[in-house]
Amino acid sequence: MTRPRPRPASIDRAAIRARPVRRALGAAIGAALALSLTACTADEFVDVLDAIVVELEGGPSSPATDAPGGSDGSGSTAVEGGLGADELEQARAELASLPVKGRAAMTGYERDAFGHGWIDVDRNGCDTRNDVLARDLDDPDRPAGCRVLSGVLDDPYTGALIEFVRGLGTSQLVQIDHVVPLANAWVTGAQQFTDEERVAFANDPLNLLAVDGSANQQKGAGDAATWLPSNRSFRCEYVARQVAVKAAHGLWVTPPERDAIERVLDGCRPAG
């Protein structure tokens, strides 16, 4: 049950520490109590939990064991990615065009600087999370035209098939990842964005993917120098998408990040 994955040219989170996760869970419990007092529906509670996951993204992470140049030999063995020759060349050209600077300070960073959870950025009546689920899941069940109730995710980060069922305890098995994490964006140029530009960045479909929840939490705010998908066949598309996002939004790359992306792209063979 596979399908072509979105191409960076055409369409368009190193682990999370236990403390932020515990804070988020505490917030979830508090939200549950508040909602129970207002006789909120189960669907509305799930919406709150979905928004809380957006808050989990932390600051720049420490190098992960699966980082480029790590023990798994990332970037040293050619792999066939999902990029055509032209798309691969475009990714290389865009990478070469990105400014290379050091990481700015995290001073002032907070998730709310990028908006309060998911919004209906394209004014189609549905929030961004549900739009991305409908785009990335196979056989999405969307009977009311907005909330996605179920579907199957061919997870790009792990290669696993995940049955998505909307509800308490199941919705977060599939999460929406910012391919370029918000904290990474903050320290590579987004501090200078207007409020509107940051909201647009956080809700840009090019920068969003439905992925395995545990892989998303492992990623944290890692860049390509600290985290890559365990699914090696998706790494070419992954870093190309990061480059496309940074180019589209005027962000820069750090020297380690640039070098890591370049190593991955150098190991990519055009699809087909």
Secondary structure, DSSP 8 states (H G I E B T S, - for coil): -------TTT-------HHHHHHHHHHHHHHHHHHHHTT--HHHHHHHHHHHHHTT--S-----TTSTTSTT-TTSS-EE-S--HHHHHHHHHHHHHS-B------TT--GGGG-SS---TT-SSS-HHHHHHHHHSEEEE-TTSSS--EEEEE-TTT--EEEEE-STTTGGGEEEEESS-HHHHHTTTGGGS-HHHHHHHHT-GGGEEEEEHHHHHHHTT--TTT---S-GGGHHHHHHHHHHHHHHHT--B-HHHHHHHHHHHHTEE---
